[in-house]
C-alpha cells in the first residue's frame, strides 16, 4: 500500500508538555481509499531525509494550529511550521504530491508568497462552494462543505504559481492548486464528515493515485 505522511497538530497540556496529535479519522479515511498513514513528528532534525527513509509517496498537511507568524495566532506551534516548511522543500525536490487541509492550504499559499486574512463566521458551519475550474474529479457545482477556520486566503491573496479551484460566496479561496507541481489545497475537513463524502474520497484518491 502507498504510504502517505500526515503532519500533526501540536497541543500543550497543563503540565507544559507539547504533544503531537492526529485525528484517528484520518486513518479510517485514507485506509478506505487504500493508503497507509504515517504520522510525521514535529521535532525531526531533518524532515525531508526522514520522509525519504519512511518511503512516503504523498504528504497531507493537516489542520490545526494557526501559523505562528499570524497576529494573535491561536495555539501557534513554530516547530510545526518549520517541519512543514522543510517537507515542502523535500516535496519540491522529489516531486511528491501534497494535499493541504485548511491550515495546510494556508501554509502552501504563504510559502508561495501569498497572504492570509481573518475570516468571520466560518467556524463550525457549512456553506456552498463556487467552482472556478470544472473537470476536477471530486469537485462539483454547488457543493456544500464544512468550515472550521478563522483565517483564509482573500480573493486577491493567492501566492505565485497558484490558481483558485473554488471560492466561497465572498470570493475567498476554498480550494487551490499549483500550476506545475502536484500540490492541492482545500479549506474544508474531509476527515470530519460522517459518513465520509464520496466526493472527498474521489478528490483525494485522484490526487494521490497509485504512484509506482
Buried (B, 14 or more C-beta within 10 A) or exposed (E): EBBBBBBBBBBEEEEEEEEBEBBEBBBEBBEEBEBBBBBBEBEBEEBBEBBBEEEBBBBBBBBBBBBBEBEEBEEBBBBBBBBBBBBBEBBBEBEBBBBBBBBBBBBBBBBBEBEBEEBEEBEEEEBBBBBBEEEBEBBEEEBEBBBBBBBBBBEEBBBEEBEBBBBBEBEBBBBBBBEEBBBBBBBBBBBBBEEBBEBBBBBBBEBBEEEE
